[in-house]
């Protein structure tokens, strides 16, 4: 197997699900998809890598400035992702407005808690949904397919959020909606402290069902829509009684990979 370019290797390491989807994109457009994955990883880890919310906002502003500078033709920042990102923007392969929208949506992660179910859905539509729209636009998706891609991306983001509950708890955080937790006598701090507490599984199952409802009746075609295959499989498992949100997620199995390969081959 040929050695991958550095940006592709970074995409595969940080986001193997979406990297696998890029293999079904036209070869000439894969590099921009890898850049998008790497960029998304950088802004997604802004809060995790920062010591406090203000530091996270500064990291997000750094990326906002990098996008604007790439659009304006200013000198490119020396960074392993900022440099290929600038090249993709200047080549017209990635839309800077879409990228800025993804950054803006990440600011919700700097808050102490996710206040409501509605706030969570808005966050998912802007983050994972924004990624799906940006990816689809870069691959030539028709404008009328973008709303479906955004909903599909939000569903994938919901599955990812639920899969991350144990890892978030280890960092003392929770993005489960405060209003849904309050209905069960819990707070986000309770969920962060111990996701095994009674009531948290019910919240997670309800959110999984909500995520399934985000999936469009007809999945759009193209590589940008392939994460929806994994979202449906993940959320279906999570919506069942017996789902334990405190258990670390299982690694991707053969069934998941075959389902996505089959969907990719069918276009």
C-alpha positions as CSV (number, residue, x, y, z in Angstrom):
1,X,0.0,0.0,0.0
2,X,1.3,3.4,-1.0
3,X,2.3,5.7,1.9
4,X,-0.3,8.3,2.7
5,X,0.4,12.0,2.5
6,X,0.9,13.6,6.0
7,X,-2.5,15.3,6.0
8,X,-4.2,12.0,5.1
9,X,-2.4,10.2,7.8
10,X,-3.5,12.8,10.3
11,X,-7.1,12.4,9.1
12,X,-7.0,8.6,9.5
13,X,-5.4,8.8,12.9
14,X,-7.8,11.4,14.4
15,X,-11.1,10.5,12.7
16,X,-11.0,7.0,11.2
17,X,-14.8,6.9,10.5
18,X,-14.8,10.0,8.3
19,X,-11.4,9.1,6.7
20,X,-12.9,5.8,5.6
21,X,-15.8,7.7,4.0
22,X,-13.3,9.8,1.9
23,X,-12.1,6.7,0.1
24,X,-15.4,6.8,-1.8
25,X,-14.9,10.4,-2.9
26,X,-13.5,11.2,-6.3
27,X,-9.7,10.9,-6.1
28,X,-9.1,14.5,-7.1
29,X,-11.3,15.7,-4.2
30,X,-10.0,13.5,-1.4
31,X,-7.2,15.8,-0.3
32,X,-9.6,18.6,0.5
33,X,-11.7,16.1,2.5
34,X,-8.6,15.1,4.5
35,X,-7.8,18.7,5.2
36,X,-11.4,19.2,6.4
37,X,-11.1,16.3,8.8
38,X,-7.8,17.6,10.2
39,X,-9.3,21.1,10.6
40,X,-12.4,19.7,12.3
41,X,-10.2,17.8,14.7
42,X,-8.2,21.0,15.6
43,X,-11.3,23.0,16.4
44,X,-13.0,20.1,18.2
45,X,-10.1,19.8,20.6
46,X,-9.9,23.5,21.4
47,X,-11.7,23.0,24.7
48,X,-10.0,19.8,25.5
49,X,-6.6,21.2,25.0
50,X,-7.3,24.4,26.9
51,X,-7.0,24.9,30.6
52,X,-10.1,27.2,30.8
53,X,-12.9,28.5,28.6
54,X,-11.1,31.7,27.7
55,X,-8.1,29.8,26.4
56,X,-10.4,27.7,24.3
57,X,-12.0,30.8,22.8
58,X,-8.5,32.1,22.0
59,X,-7.7,28.8,20.2
60,X,-10.9,29.1,18.2
61,X,-10.1,32.7,17.3
62,X,-6.7,31.6,16.1
63,X,-8.4,29.3,13.6
64,X,-10.9,32.0,12.6
65,X,-8.0,34.3,11.8
66,X,-6.3,31.6,9.8
67,X,-9.4,31.1,7.7
68,X,-9.8,34.8,7.1
69,X,-6.1,35.2,6.2
70,X,-6.3,32.4,3.7
71,X,-9.3,34.0,2.1
72,X,-7.7,37.4,1.9
73,X,-4.3,36.2,0.6
74,X,-2.3,37.2,3.7
75,X,0.8,35.2,4.5
76,X,0.0,31.6,5.6
77,X,0.5,30.6,9.2
78,X,3.2,28.0,9.8
79,X,1.2,25.0,11.0
80,X,0.8,21.5,9.7
81,X,-3.0,22.0,9.2
82,X,-3.2,25.7,8.6
83,X,-0.9,25.5,5.5
84,X,-2.9,22.8,3.6
85,X,-6.1,24.5,4.8
86,X,-5.1,27.8,3.2
87,X,-4.2,26.0,0.0
88,X,-7.6,24.3,-0.1
89,X,-9.4,27.6,0.5
90,X,-7.4,29.5,-2.1
91,X,-8.0,26.7,-4.7
92,X,-11.7,27.0,-4.1
93,X,-11.9,23.4,-2.7
94,X,-13.3,24.5,0.7
95,X,-15.7,27.3,1.4
96,X,-14.4,29.7,4.1
97,X,-17.8,30.8,5.2
98,X,-18.7,27.1,6.0
99,X,-15.4,26.8,7.9
100,X,-16.2,29.9,10.0
101,X,-19.6,28.6,10.8
102,X,-18.0,25.3,12.1
103,X,-15.7,27.4,14.3
104,X,-18.6,29.5,15.7
105,X,-20.6,26.4,16.6
106,X,-17.7,25.1,18.7
107,X,-18.1,28.1,21.1
108,X,-20.9,26.2,22.7
109,X,-18.3,23.7,24.1
110,X,-16.7,26.5,26.1
111,X,-19.8,26.9,28.3
112,X,-20.0,25.1,31.6
113,X,-23.0,23.0,30.5
114,X,-25.4,22.4,27.6
115,X,-28.6,24.1,28.9
116,X,-31.3,22.4,26.9
117,X,-32.2,19.8,24.3
118,X,-32.8,22.7,21.8
119,X,-29.3,24.1,22.5
120,X,-27.8,20.6,22.0
121,X,-29.6,20.2,18.6
122,X,-28.4,23.6,17.5
123,X,-24.8,22.7,18.5
124,X,-25.0,19.4,16.6
125,X,-26.4,21.1,13.5
126,X,-23.5,23.6,13.6
127,X,-20.7,21.2,14.4
128,X,-21.1,17.7,12.9
129,X,-23.9,19.1,10.7
130,X,-21.7,21.9,9.5
131,X,-19.0,19.4,8.8
132,X,-21.4,17.4,6.6
133,X,-22.5,20.5,4.7
134,X,-18.9,21.6,4.1
135,X,-17.9,18.2,3.0
136,X,-20.9,17.9,0.7
137,X,-20.4,21.3,-0.9
138,X,-16.7,20.4,-1.5
139,X,-17.8,17.3,-3.3
140,X,-20.3,19.1,-5.5
141,X,-23.5,18.2,-3.6
142,X,-26.6,20.0,-5.0
143,X,-27.9,22.9,-2.9
144,X,-31.2,21.2,-2.2
145,X,-29.4,18.2,-0.7
146,X,-27.5,20.3,1.9
147,X,-30.3,20.5,4.5
148,X,-30.5,16.7,4.5
149,X,-26.8,16.4,4.8
150,X,-26.8,18.8,7.8
151,X,-29.5,16.7,9.6
152,X,-27.6,13.5,8.8
153,X,-24.4,15.1,10.1
154,X,-26.2,16.2,13.3
155,X,-27.3,12.6,13.8
156,X,-23.7,11.4,13.4
157,X,-22.7,14.0,15.9
158,X,-25.4,12.8,18.4
159,X,-24.0,9.3,18.2
160,X,-20.5,10.6,18.7
161,X,-21.6,12.6,21.7
162,X,-23.2,9.6,23.3
163,X,-20.2,7.4,22.6
164,X,-18.0,10.0,24.3
165,X,-19.9,10.1,27.6
166,X,-17.3,8.0,29.5
167,X,-14.3,10.0,28.0
168,X,-16.0,13.3,28.9
169,X,-16.7,12.1,32.4
170,X,-13.0,11.3,32.9
171,X,-12.3,15.0,32.1
172,X,-15.1,16.1,34.5
173,X,-17.5,17.3,31.8
174,X,-20.8,16.4,30.3
175,X,-22.7,17.8,27.3
176,X,-26.0,16.1,28.2
177,X,-28.8,18.7,28.3
178,X,-29.4,20.2,31.7
179,X,-33.2,20.3,31.2
180,X,-33.4,16.6,30.3
181,X,-31.2,15.7,33.3
182,X,-33.3,18.0,35.6
183,X,-36.4,16.0,34.7
184,X,-34.7,13.0,36.4
185,X,-33.4,15.0,39.4
186,X,-29.9,15.2,38.0
187,X,-27.5,18.0,36.9
188,X,-24.7,18.1,34.3
189,X,-22.2,17.9,37.3
190,X,-23.8,14.7,38.4
191,X,-23.5,13.2,34.9
192,X,-19.8,14.3,34.7
193,X,-19.1,12.9,38.1
194,X,-20.7,9.4,37.5
195,X,-22.5,8.5,34.3
196,X,-23.6,5.3,35.9
197,X,-26.2,7.1,38.0
198,X,-29.8,6.1,37.6
199,X,-31.6,8.3,35.0
200,X,-28.6,9.0,32.8
201,X,-29.2,5.9,30.7
202,X,-32.8,7.1,30.1
203,X,-31.5,10.5,28.9
204,X,-29.0,8.9,26.6
205,X,-31.6,6.5,25.1
206,X,-34.0,9.4,24.6
207,X,-31.3,11.4,22.8
208,X,-30.4,8.3,20.7
209,X,-34.1,8.2,19.6
210,X,-33.9,11.9,18.8
211,X,-30.8,11.3,16.7
212,X,-32.6,8.6,14.7
213,X,-35.3,11.1,14.0
214,X,-32.7,13.5,12.5
215,X,-31.8,11.0,9.8
216,X,-33.5,12.0,6.5
217,X,-36.0,9.4,5.0
218,X,-33.8,9.2,1.9
219,X,-30.0,9.4,2.5
220,X,-28.4,11.7,0.0
221,X,-25.8,10.1,-2.3
222,X,-22.1,10.6,-2.2
223,X,-19.2,10.2,0.3
224,X,-20.4,13.1,2.5
225,X,-23.5,11.1,3.4
226,X,-21.8,7.9,4.4
227,X,-21.3,8.8,8.1
228,X,-25.1,8.5,8.2
229,X,-24.7,4.7,7.8
230,X,-22.7,4.5,11.0
231,X,-25.0,7.0,12.8
232,X,-28.0,4.8,12.1
233,X,-26.3,1.7,13.4
234,X,-24.9,3.4,16.5
235,X,-28.1,5.2,17.4
236,X,-30.2,2.1,16.9
237,X,-28.0,0.2,19.4
238,X,-28.1,3.1,21.9
239,X,-31.9,3.6,21.7
240,X,-32.5,0.1,23.0
241,X,-33.1,-0.6,26.6
242,X,-30.0,-1.9,28.3
243,X,-27.7,0.6,26.7
244,X,-25.1,1.6,29.3
245,X,-23.7,5.1,28.6
246,X,-21.0,4.6,31.2
247,X,-19.4,1.7,29.2
248,X,-16.6,2.8,26.8
249,X,-17.7,2.4,23.2
250,X,-16.8,-0.7,21.5
251,X,-14.4,-0.5,18.5
252,X,-15.8,-0.5,15.1
253,X,-16.7,-4.0,14.1
254,X,-16.8,-5.8,10.8
255,X,-20.5,-5.2,10.5
256,X,-20.1,-1.5,10.7
257,X,-17.3,-1.4,8.1
258,X,-19.1,-3.8,5.7
259,X,-22.3,-1.7,6.0
260,X,-20.4,1.5,5.1
261,X,-18.5,-0.2,2.3
262,X,-21.7,-1.6,0.8
263,X,-23.3,1.8,0.9
264,X,-20.2,3.4,-0.6
265,X,-20.1,1.0,-3.4
266,X,-23.8,1.6,-4.2
267,X,-23.1,5.3,-4.3
